[in-house]
Structures are given as C-alpha cells and as structure tokens.
Amino acid sequence: MDNKNTDFPQYRKLANDLRFYKINSAIDFEELQTIGNKVYHFKFTAEQYPEKLRIMDMLEVSTEHYEILSTENWETKLMTAGN
C-alpha cells in the first residue's frame, strides 16, 4: 500500500469493539484497549516489518477484523481511558 496519499489521522476498531485505533502515520498509532470495565491508552511506533504490516492492514481494512471508526467515537472512548 502506498501511504504517501493517505490523510492522517485515520481511525479503526476491532469488530468486537474492544480495541480502538488512531493511526497517526504509516508507523505511529495509538490504541485504546478495553479490559473489563477499564480502558487503557497505549502509543506505538512500528519499528519491525510485522508491526508495519499491521498498520497497513488497519489502513486497508483488508480483513474482517478491522472496521472504520469515526473521530467522535475515538474521542468519546479516549475520555474514558484511565491512563
């Protein structure tokens, strides 16, 4: 995938609604992960090729695992994050 023409940020979520993603660039993303009744906020920089492939998969929505998420849904979930 050629990410040079992709506008960032992009937002995705897992189909099970337990993980939300904000993709800031071809190598940087944030994740909101729901565990029980808590939401945790993580930031990642892809350094290894498999990590970069994961971001490409998210951007392409090429599998049934990822769905497009709205900015508003990301912001709402981010407000509930505990860290």
C-alpha distances in whole Angstrom, upper triangle without the diagonal:
4,6,9,10,10,13,15,16,15,17,17,19,20,22,25,25,26,23,22,19,18,15,16,13,10,13,16,17,20,21,25,26,29,32,35,36,34,31,29,27,25,22,20,18,16,17,17,14,14,14,11,10,12,10,7,9,11,9,8,12,11,14,18,18,16,18,17,20,22,23,26,26,24,27,30,28,28,32,33,31,34,33
4,6,7,8,12,13,15,15,18,18,21,23,25,28,27,28,25,23,20,18,15,15,12,9,13,16,17,21,23,26,28,31,34,37,38,36,32,30,28,25,23,20,18,16,18,18,15,16,16,12,12,14,12,9,12,13,10,10,14,14,18,21,21,19,20,19,21,22,23,26,27,25,27,30,29,29,32,34,32,35,33
4,5,5,8,10,12,11,15,16,19,21,23,26,25,26,23,20,17,15,12,11,8,6,10,12,14,17,20,23,25,28,31,34,35,33,29,27,24,22,20,18,16,14,16,17,15,16,15,11,12,13,10,8,12,12,9,10,14,15,18,21,20,18,18,17,18,20,20,23,24,22,24,27,26,25,29,30,29,32,30
4,6,8,10,13,13,17,19,22,24,27,30,29,29,26,23,20,17,14,13,10,9,12,14,16,20,22,25,28,31,34,37,38,35,32,30,27,25,22,20,17,17,18,19,18,19,18,14,15,17,14,12,15,15,12,14,17,18,21,24,24,21,21,19,21,22,21,25,26,24,25,29,28,27,30,32,31,34,32
4,6,9,12,12,16,18,21,24,26,29,28,29,26,23,19,17,14,13,11,11,14,16,17,20,23,26,28,31,34,38,37,35,32,30,27,26,23,22,20,19,21,22,20,22,20,17,17,18,15,13,16,15,12,13,16,18,21,23,23,20,20,18,19,20,19,23,24,22,24,28,28,27,30,32,31,34,33
4,6,9,9,12,14,18,20,22,25,24,25,22,19,16,13,11,10,9,9,12,13,14,17,19,22,25,28,31,34,34,32,28,27,24,22,20,19,18,17,20,21,19,20,18,15,15,16,12,11,13,12,9,10,13,15,19,21,20,17,17,14,16,16,16,20,20,19,21,24,24,23,26,28,27,30,29
4,6,7,11,14,17,20,23,25,23,25,21,18,15,12,10,9,9,10,13,13,14,16,18,21,24,27,30,33,32,30,27,26,22,22,19,19,18,18,21,23,21,22,20,17,18,18,14,13,16,14,10,13,15,18,20,22,21,18,17,14,15,14,13,17,18,17,18,21,22,21,24,26,25,28,27
3,5,9,12,16,19,21,24,21,22,19,15,12,9,7,5,6,9,11,10,10,12,15,17,21,24,27,30,29,27,23,22,19,18,15,15,15,16,19,21,20,21,18,15,17,16,12,13,15,13,10,13,15,18,20,22,20,17,16,13,13,13,11,15,16,14,15,19,19,18,21,23,22,25,24
4,7,10,13,17,19,22,19,20,16,13,10,6,5,5,7,10,12,10,9,10,13,15,18,21,24,27,27,24,21,19,16,16,14,14,14,16,19,21,21,21,17,16,17,16,12,13,15,12,10,14,15,18,20,21,19,16,15,12,11,11,9,13,14,11,13,16,16,15,18,20,19,22,21
4,7,11,14,16,19,16,18,14,11,8,6,5,7,8,10,12,11,9,11,12,14,17,20,23,26,25,23,20,19,16,16,15,15,15,16,19,21,20,19,17,15,16,14,11,11,12,9,7,11,11,15,16,17,16,12,11,8,8,9,8,12,12,10,13,16,15,15,18,20,19,22,22
4,7,11,13,15,13,14,11,8,6,5,6,9,11,13,14,12,9,10,10,11,14,16,20,22,22,20,17,17,14,15,14,15,16,17,20,22,21,20,17,16,16,14,11,13,12,9,8,11,11,14,15,15,14,10,9,6,5,6,7,10,9,7,10,13,12,12,16,17,16,20,20
4,7,9,12,10,11,9,6,5,7,8,11,13,14,15,13,10,10,10,11,12,14,18,20,20,19,16,16,15,15,15,15,17,17,20,21,20,18,16,15,15,12,10,12,10,7,8,10,8,12,12,12,10,6,5,5,5,8,9,12,10,9,12,14,12,13,17,17,17,20,20
4,6,8,6,8,6,4,6,9,11,14,16,17,17,16,12,11,9,9,10,12,15,17,17,17,14,14,14,14,15,16,18,18,22,22,21,19,17,17,16,13,12,14,12,9,11,13,10,13,12,11,8,6,5,6,6,9,11,13,10,9,13,13,11,13,16,16,15,19,19
4,5,5,7,6,7,8,12,13,17,19,18,19,17,14,13,11,11,10,11,14,16,17,17,14,15,15,15,17,17,19,19,22,22,21,18,16,17,16,12,13,14,12,9,12,13,10,12,10,9,5,5,6,9,9,13,15,16,13,12,16,16,14,15,19,18,17,20,21
4,5,8,9,10,12,15,17,20,22,22,22,21,18,17,14,14,13,13,15,17,18,18,17,18,18,19,20,20,23,22,26,25,24,21,20,20,19,15,16,17,14,12,14,15,11,13,10,7,5,6,6,10,10,14,17,17,14,14,18,17,15,18,21,19,19,22,24
4,6,8,10,13,16,18,22,24,24,24,22,19,18,14,13,11,10,12,14,15,16,14,16,17,18,20,21,24,23,27,26,26,22,21,22,21,17,18,20,17,15,18,18,15,16,13,11,8,9,10,13,13,16,18,18,15,15,18,17,14,17,20,18,18,20,22
4,6,7,11,14,17,20,22,23,23,21,17,15,12,10,9,8,11,12,13,13,12,14,15,16,18,19,22,23,26,26,26,23,21,22,21,18,18,20,17,14,17,18,15,17,15,13,10,10,9,11,10,13,15,15,11,11,14,13,11,13,16,14,15,17,19
4,7,10,14,16,20,22,22,22,20,16,14,10,8,6,5,8,10,11,11,9,11,12,14,16,17,21,21,24,24,25,22,19,21,21,17,17,20,18,15,18,20,17,19,16,15,11,11,12,14,12,15,16,16,13,12,15,14,11,13,15,13,13,15,16
4,7,10,13,16,18,19,18,16,12,10,7,6,5,6,9,12,13,12,9,10,10,11,13,14,17,18,21,21,22,19,16,18,18,14,14,17,15,12,15,17,14,17,15,14,11,10,11,12,11,14,14,15,12,10,13,13,10,11,14,13,12,14,15
4,7,10,13,16,17,16,14,10,8,6,5,7,9,12,15,15,13,10,10,10,10,12,13,16,17,21,21,22,19,16,17,17,14,13,15,14,11,13,15,13,16,15,15,12,9,9,10,8,10,11,12,9,7,10,11,8,9,13,12,11,15,15
4,6,9,12,13,13,10,7,6,5,6,9,12,15,18,18,16,13,12,10,10,10,11,13,14,18,19,19,17,14,14,15,12,10,13,12,9,10,13,12,15,15,15,12,10,10,9,8,10,10,13,11,8,11,13,10,10,14,14,13,16,16
4,6,9,11,11,9,6,5,7,9,12,15,18,21,21,18,15,13,11,10,9,10,12,14,17,19,19,18,15,14,16,13,10,13,13,10,10,14,13,17,17,18,15,12,12,10,9,10,9,12,11,8,10,13,11,10,14,15,14,17,16
4,6,7,8,6,4,6,9,12,14,18,21,24,24,22,18,16,13,12,10,10,10,11,15,16,16,16,13,11,13,11,8,10,11,8,8,12,12,15,17,18,16,13,13,11,11,12,11,15,14,11,13,16,15,14,18,19,17,20,19
4,7,8,5,5,8,11,14,17,20,23,27,26,23,20,18,14,13,10,10,10,11,15,17,17,18,14,13,15,14,10,12,14,12,11,15,16,19,20,22,20,16,16,14,14,14,12,16,16,13,14,18,17,15,18,20,18,21,19
4,5,5,7,10,13,17,19,23,26,29,29,27,23,21,17,15,12,11,9,10,13,15,15,16,13,10,13,13,9,10,13,12,10,14,16,18,20,22,20,17,18,16,16,17,15,19,19,16,18,21,20,19,22,24,22,24,22
4,6,8,12,15,18,20,24,27,30,30,28,24,22,19,17,14,11,9,8,11,12,12,13,10,7,10,10,7,7,11,10,9,12,14,16,18,21,19,16,18,16,17,19,18,22,21,19,21,24,23,21,25,26,24,26,24
4,7,11,13,17,19,23,25,29,29,26,23,20,17,14,11,8,6,5,7,10,10,11,8,6,10,10,7,9,12,12,11,14,16,18,19,22,20,17,19,18,19,20,19,23,22,19,21,24,22,21,24,25,23,25,22
4,7,10,14,16,20,22,26,26,23,20,17,14,11,8,6,5,6,9,12,13,13,10,9,12,11,8,11,14,12,12,16,17,19,20,22,19,17,18,17,17,18,17,20,20,16,18,21,19,17,20,22,19,21,19
4,7,10,13,16,19,23,23,20,16,14,11,9,6,5,7,8,12,14,15,14,10,10,13,10,8,11,13,10,11,15,15,17,18,20,17,14,15,15,14,15,14,17,16,13,15,17,15,14,17,18,16,18,16
4,7,10,13,16,19,19,16,13,10,7,6,4,6,9,11,15,16,18,17,13,14,15,13,11,14,15,12,13,17,17,19,19,20,17,15,15,15,13,15,13,15,14,10,12,15,12,10,14,15,12,14,13
4,6,10,12,16,16,13,10,8,6,5,6,8,11,13,16,18,19,17,13,15,16,13,12,15,15,12,14,17,16,19,18,18,15,13,14,14,12,14,13,15,13,10,12,14,11,9,13,13,10,13,12
4,7,10,13,13,10,6,6,5,6,9,11,15,17,20,21,22,20,17,18,19,16,15,18,18,14,17,20,18,21,20,19,16,14,14,15,12,14,13,14,11,8,10,11,8,7,10,10,7,10,10
4,6,10,10,8,5,5,7,8,11,13,17,18,21,22,23,20,17,19,20,16,16,19,18,15,18,21,19,21,19,19,15,14,15,16,14,16,16,17,14,12,14,13,10,10,13,11,9,10,11
4,6,7,6,4,6,9,11,15,17,20,22,25,25,26,23,21,23,23,19,20,23,21,18,21,23,21,23,21,20,16,16,16,18,16,17,18,17,14,13,14,13,9,11,13,10,9,10,12
4,6,5,6,8,11,13,17,18,22,23,26,26,27,24,22,25,25,21,22,25,23,21,24,26,24,25,23,22,18,18,20,21,19,21,21,21,18,16,18,17,13,14,15,12,11,11,13
4,6,8,11,14,16,20,22,26,27,30,30,31,28,26,28,28,25,25,28,26,24,27,29,26,28,25,24,20,21,22,23,21,23,23,22,19,18,20,17,14,16,16,13,12,12,15
4,7,10,14,17,20,23,26,28,31,32,33,30,27,30,30,26,26,29,28,25,28,30,27,29,27,25,22,22,22,23,20,22,22,20,17,17,17,15,12,14,14,10,10,10,14
4,7,10,13,17,20,23,25,28,29,30,28,25,27,28,24,24,28,26,23,26,29,26,29,27,25,22,21,22,22,20,21,20,19,16,15,16,14,11,11,11,8,7,7,10
4,7,10,14,16,20,22,25,26,28,25,22,24,25,21,21,24,23,20,23,25,23,26,24,23,20,19,19,19,17,18,17,16,14,12,13,11,8,8,9,6,5,6,8
4,7,10,13,17,19,22,23,25,23,20,22,23,20,19,23,22,19,22,25,23,26,24,24,20,19,20,20,18,19,18,18,15,13,13,13,10,9,11,9,5,6,6
4,7,10,14,16,19,21,23,21,18,20,21,18,17,21,21,18,20,23,22,24,24,23,20,18,19,19,16,17,16,16,14,11,12,13,10,8,10,10,6,7,6
4,7,10,13,16,18,19,18,15,16,18,15,15,18,19,16,18,22,21,23,23,23,19,18,19,19,17,19,17,19,17,13,14,16,13,11,14,13,10,11,9
4,7,10,13,15,17,17,13,14,17,14,13,17,18,15,17,20,20,22,22,23,20,18,19,19,18,19,17,19,18,14,15,17,15,12,16,16,13,14,11
4,6,9,11,14,13,9,11,13,12,10,14,15,14,15,19,19,21,21,22,19,18,19,19,19,20,19,21,20,16,18,20,18,16,19,19,16,17,15
4,6,9,11,12,8,9,12,11,10,13,15,14,15,18,20,21,22,24,21,19,21,21,20,22,21,23,23,19,21,23,21,19,22,23,20,21,18
4,6,8,8,5,6,9,9,8,11,13,13,14,17,18,19,20,22,19,18,20,20,21,23,22,25,24,21,23,25,23,21,25,25,22,24,21
4,7,9,7,7,11,11,11,13,16,16,17,19,21,21,22,25,22,21,24,24,25,27,26,29,28,24,26,29,27,25,28,29,25,26,24
4,6,5,7,9,10,11,13,15,16,17,19,20,20,21,24,21,21,24,24,25,28,27,31,29,26,28,31,28,27,30,30,27,28,26
4,5,5,6,9,10,10,12,14,15,16,18,17,18,21,20,19,22,23,25,27,27,30,29,26,29,31,29,28,31,32,29,30,28
4,5,5,6,9,10,10,13,14,15,16,15,16,19,17,17,20,21,23,26,26,29,27,25,28,30,27,26,30,30,27,28,27
4,5,5,7,9,10,11,13,15,15,16,16,18,16,15,18,19,20,23,23,26,24,21,24,26,24,23,26,26,23,25,23
4,5,5,6,9,10,11,12,14,14,16,18,17,15,18,18,20,22,22,26,24,22,24,27,24,23,27,28,25,27,25
4,5,5,6,9,10,10,12,11,12,16,14,14,16,17,19,22,23,26,25,22,25,27,25,25,29,29,26,28,27
4,5,5,6,9,10,10,11,11,13,11,11,14,15,17,20,20,23,21,19,22,24,22,21,25,25,23,25,24
4,5,5,6,9,10,11,12,15,13,11,13,13,15,17,18,21,19,17,20,22,20,20,24,24,22,24,23
4,5,5,6,8,9,11,14,13,11,13,14,16,18,19,22,21,19,22,25,23,23,26,27,25,28,27
4,5,5,6,6,7,10,9,8,11,12,15,18,19,22,20,19,22,24,22,22,26,26,25,27,27
4,6,5,7,8,10,9,6,8,9,11,14,15,18,17,15,18,20,18,19,23,23,21,24,24
4,6,8,10,13,12,9,10,9,11,14,15,18,17,16,19,21,20,20,24,24,23,26,26
4,5,8,11,11,9,10,10,13,16,17,21,19,18,22,24,22,23,27,27,26,29,29
4,6,7,8,5,6,7,11,14,16,19,17,17,20,22,20,22,25,25,25,28,28
4,7,8,8,9,11,15,18,20,23,21,20,24,25,24,25,28,29,28,31,30
4,5,6,9,12,15,18,21,23,21,20,24,25,23,24,28,27,27,29,30
4,6,8,11,14,18,20,22,19,20,23,24,22,24,27,26,26,29,29
4,7,10,13,16,19,20,18,17,21,21,19,21,24,23,22,25,26
4,7,9,13,15,17,15,14,18,19,17,18,22,21,21,24,24
4,6,10,13,15,12,13,16,17,16,17,21,21,21,24,25
4,7,10,12,10,11,14,15,15,16,19,20,20,24,24
4,7,8,7,7,11,11,11,13,16,16,17,21,21
4,5,5,6,9,10,11,12,15,16,17,21,22
4,6,5,6,9,10,10,13,15,16,19,20
4,5,5,6,9,10,11,13,15,18,20
4,5,5,6,9,10,11,13,17,18
4,5,5,6,9,10,11,15,15
4,5,5,6,9,10,14,15
4,5,5,7,9,13,15
4,5,5,7,11,12
4,5,5,9,10
4,6,8,10
4,6,9
4,6
4
